[in-house]
Amino acid sequence: MNINKRIGASLGLLAGTTLGSGISFLFLLQTYDLVWCVTIGGVIGITLGIAFSMLSNPSSKGSVN
């Protein structure tokens, strides 16, 4: 499967914010805590998505296209 950085970042953002939202729901967090939890989850997801895309396709050497 060929995953470039843009797709990795998009899927990471989707997965991270979904996970952050689920954690916020389980811990019954209020407004500001919920926003921070979802934001942190999104940033972690983007980082992991880009890292996964770079590791899964080493021949592209960081190609954006």
Buried (B, 14 or more C-beta within 10 A) or exposed (E): EEBBBEBBBBBBBBBBBBBBBEBBEEEEBEEEEBEEBBEBBBBBBBBBBBEBBBEEBEEBEEEEE
